[in-house]
Amino acid sequence: MRIGVPRALIVTMAAIFSAYHIVLGLYTIDVPANPIPVLAAMALYAGATTVSLLPGQPERMPTSMAIANVLVCIAMALLIAPQLDPAREGGLGYATWYVAAIGTLMTITSTRRRHLFAWIGIAALVVHTIVWGGPGLLLGIGVIGSAAWVAVSHILSRALLKASADAARFARAEREATDWQAAQEAHLYERQFRLGQTSTMAVPMLRAIEQSGGELTEEQRQECLHLEGAIRDEIRGRRLLDDEVRREVMAARRRGVTVTLFDEGGLDELDDPSLARVLGTLAEAIRSTSATRVIARTAPPDSDIAVTVVGLTPSATARARELGESDDDDDDSVDLWLEIPRTSR
């Protein structure tokens, strides 16, 4: 975010003002004892201001350019001042145009955020003027005015930079507040949605428990366990669930299959068609597997895989171990290993 007048307007005004100094120098070209050094100084000044005002440059002036501007200012004073007589009767008039020109070039340098170099140029002008014509000329030929221009440029540049930084900070704070509010609304919606799903599943069984006075049949007790698993799925499964997956998971549990779903955020960036394809594949895998334990887990968001599904069945040794007839620790056999891709292939 930028605060201030358009750059093109500032560049145009600076160019016009710089050209005006050269016009004044040409108007008083007969005052210097030798016009050749004055013309050379004009060429240096025109070149420095042109390069400093060229479009397409970074806002902060390169160090090399700032140093060159300071050297041009020193060269202008050394070229022109010796050709002038500070004690000239009637004064020097516009023949000291170089003082205002140096002030303009240093103001451009300061505006482009090279304040130290701008003040070095003004300091060199002050020292040269005192050595050349005495302290009394500082006010008479406009050195104080040139320093004032640089001071105003420095103050305005710092103020605009601070205002720009404040505006950027406020904009960032507004974006963060908006993101926080959106996240809170999303969490609220998620809680309400999960509560609604839980109520839909649990209310019928709760009514049955109330009507029976807590005296449930074995089938009803088993159904309560299935509902408990379904409620856990709503908490842990999140985007791994849709109506089809819920039906297949419940059907698998009623067949005696242990189903575990883990959504760790790997599906949050999927669009609706891709998510529907992934969940359809997951539902088909749960429906068709003969494993006794199924685990579905989302992959990291940067993975090509969306969901990994593993189906396990106890081996003969494992079943014997469960009956206490074996001490071996063989793992369950893998009946299903499915990696559902994030994108269709």
N, C-alpha and C positions, 0 to 999 in steps of 0.2 A: 504494500500500500504506500502510495506516495502522496505527500502533502505539499502544495505550493503551486506556482504558476507553471504553465507549460514550458518545457525545455526549449522548444523552438523559439518562443517569444524572448526568452532570456538571451539566447545565442544571437538572435537578430539585433536586439538592443545593444549588446556588447560589441558586435561587429560595427554597427553604425557609430557608436561612441568612439571606438578605436580608430576608425577611418577619419573621424572628425579631428583627432589629434594630428594626424598626418597632414590634413588640410591646413591646420594652423601652422604647422612647421613649414609647409611650402609657402604660405602667405607671408611668413617672416624670414624667408630664406636669405634676404639681403642683410639681416642683422648680424649673423655669425661672420667672423673674420674669414673663414674658409668653409664654403658650403659642402664640400666633398664629404667630410666626416659626418655632417648632419644627414646627408642623403644615405650614407651607409647605415647610420643609426635608424633611419626610417625603414630601410630594407630589413634590418634585423627585427625591428618591432613588428612590421607587417607579417613577416614570416612566423614569428613566435605566436602572435595572436591568431593567425590563420590556423596553425597547427593545434593550438589550444582549443579552438572553437569548432574544429571539424566534427561533423555528425558521426554517430556510430561508435563513439569512444565510451569506455567505462566511466561511471560517475566519478570515481576517485582517480585523479590524474596520476599517471605513472611517475615514479620518482625521477626517472631520467628527464622527463619533460619538465618537471618542476625545477630541477637543477638548471636546465637549459634556460628557463625563463628568468631565473635569478641572475645567471651570467649575462643574459641579454640586457637586463636592467643595469647592471654594473657597467657593461660596455657602452650603453647609451649615455650614461652620465659622464664616462671618461672621454667619449668622442665629442659630445656637444659642449659641455661646460668650458673646456679650454678655449673654445672659439667665441665665447661670450665674455663681455666685460661687466662684472657685477656692479661696477661703479658708473655704468653708462648713464648719461644725463637723460632724464625722462623715463628711466627704467627699461627693463628688457621686454616688457609686454608679453606677447604670445611666443616670443623666442624661447621661453622656458617651457615650451609645450611638453618636453620630454618628462617633466616632473609629473604632470597629469597622466601621461602615457604610462609611466612606470607604475603609478597608482592603479591605473586600469588593468594592466597586465597582472599585477599582484592581487588585485581583487578577483580576477578570473581564476587565478591559482588558488586563492582562498576558497572561492565558491566551489571549486572542484576538490575540496577537502584536503588541501595541502597547506594548512594554516601556518605551520612552522616555516616553510620555505617562503611564504608570502611575507611573514614578518622579517625574515632575513633580508629579503629584497628591500623592504622599507627601511630597515636599520642601515643597510649599505647606502641608501639614498640620503638618509639623515647625516651619517658620518661624512659622506662626500660633500654635502652641501655646507656643513660647518667648516670643513677644511678648505673648501673652495672660496666661499664668500662670507663665512662667519655665521654665528647663530641667528643673527637678525634676518637672514634670508629664509629661514625655515618657514616663517609665516608669509613673507613677501612673495615668494614664488610658488606657494601652494603645497609645500611638503607636508604641513600639518593636515591639509585637506586630503592628500593621498593616504596618509596614515589613517585618517578617520574613515575613508571608504573601506579599507581593509578591516578595520575594527567592526564596522557595521556588517560587512560580509561574514566575518567570523562569528559574530553573535547570532545573526539570522541563520547561518548554516547549522550551528550547533542547536539552535532552537527547533529548526525544522527537522533535523535528524532525531532529536529527542521526541518530537511530536509523532514522527513516523514510527519510531520504536514503540511508543505508547499505543498508537493505533493498532500496530501489529499484535502487541500483547493483548489488547482488549479483544481483537478479532479472534485470537487463539483461545482466549478464555471463553468467548461466546461459543466457539465450536466445541470446546470441551464440555461446556454446560449443556449444549444441545445433544452431544453424544451421551452424556450421563443421563439426561432425561429420556432419551430413546432407549438406553439400556434398561432403565428402571421400568419403563412402560413394557418393554419386551419381557422382563422378568415377571411383572405383574400378569401379563397375558399368559405367560407360560404356567404360572402357578394356578391361575383360574382354569386354564385348559386341563391341567393335570388333575385338579380337584374335581372338575366336571367328569373326566374319564373315570376317576376313582369312584365317584358317587354312582355313576351309571352301572359299574360292575358290582359294587358292594351292596347297594340298597336292597336288591331283591333277596340276597342271602341274609342280610340283617333282619329283614321282615320275617323270613322263614325262622330265624333263630328266636325272634320275639314271639311268634305265633306258637312255636313248639316249647316255649319256656326253657330253651337251652338244651332240650333233649333231642339231639341230632342223630340221624342214622349214620352208619359208617360211610355210606355214599355221600351224604351231605358233608360230613367231616372232611372227606377227601376233596370235595368241591371247594370247601373253605381254603384248603391248602393251595389249590389251584388259583383261587382268587388272590390269595396272598402273593403268590408268585407273579400274577398279572399286575398287581399294584406295584411290586418291586420293579417290574419291567417299565412301568410308566415313569419311575424315578431314574432308573439307570439306562433304560433303552432309548428314551427321547426320540430322535429322528430315525431310529431303527424300526419304529412302529408305524404301521398304518392299519387300516381295518383288516386287510388280507393277512398281514403278518400276525396280528392279534388272534385271528381265527385259527391259523395254522399252529401257533404256539400253544393255544389252549387245547387244540385237538391232539397235539403231540404229548402234552402233559397228561391228558386223559388216557393216552396209550401207554403211559408209564415212562415217558422220556423226560429227562431232566434238561430243561432249556435255560440257558443263561445269556442275557443280552447286555452288552456294554457299549454305550455310545460315549466316546471321549472327545467329541467335537469334530471328528474327521469328516462329517457330512454337512457341516454348517454352510459351506460355500457352494454346495451342489444346487443346480437349478431344479425346478420341479420335474421336468421330463427325465433328467438323469436320475433323480432320487426315486421316481416311480419305477424306473427300470431296475435299479439296484434292489429295491424292496421287493419287487416282483420275483427277482432271481432268488432272494433270500427266502421268501415264502415257499417257492417251489423246492428249494433245498431242504427245508424243514419238513415239508410234506412227503418228500420221496425218500428220505434217509431211513435206514433201519437201525441206526445207532441208538444207544440207550442214554447218551449224554451229548448234548449239542451246545456249543459255545460260539456265539457270534460277536465279533468285536470290530469296531471301526479302526481303520488305519490312520496314520498321521495325515494332516491335510496336504502335505507336499508329496505324498506317495501316489503312484499310479493306481494303487489298489484302494478301493473304497471300503470294502468289508471282507474280513477273513472269517470263514465258517469252518469249524472243526467238529466232526462227529466221532465220538469214542464209544467203544464197546468193550466191557471187561473180557480179557482173555481167559482161557480155561484155568490158567494158573491163578489169575486174579480172582476168579469165582471160587476156586478152592481156598484161597487165602481168606476170602470173606466168610467161608464156612469153617475156618480154623483148621483146614486140612493141609495147609502149605505155609511155609515161612518165606517163600521167595517174594521179591519186590518187583516183579516184572510190571512194566507199564501197561495200560490199556491199549488195545489195538485201535488203530485209526481207520475208521470206516469211511470217513468223509473228510476231504481237504479241498476247500473251495475258496478261491480268491476272486471276488467280484470286482472287475475293473471300474475305475472312476468314470471312464468314458467308454462308449460303445466301440468295439473294434471291428 
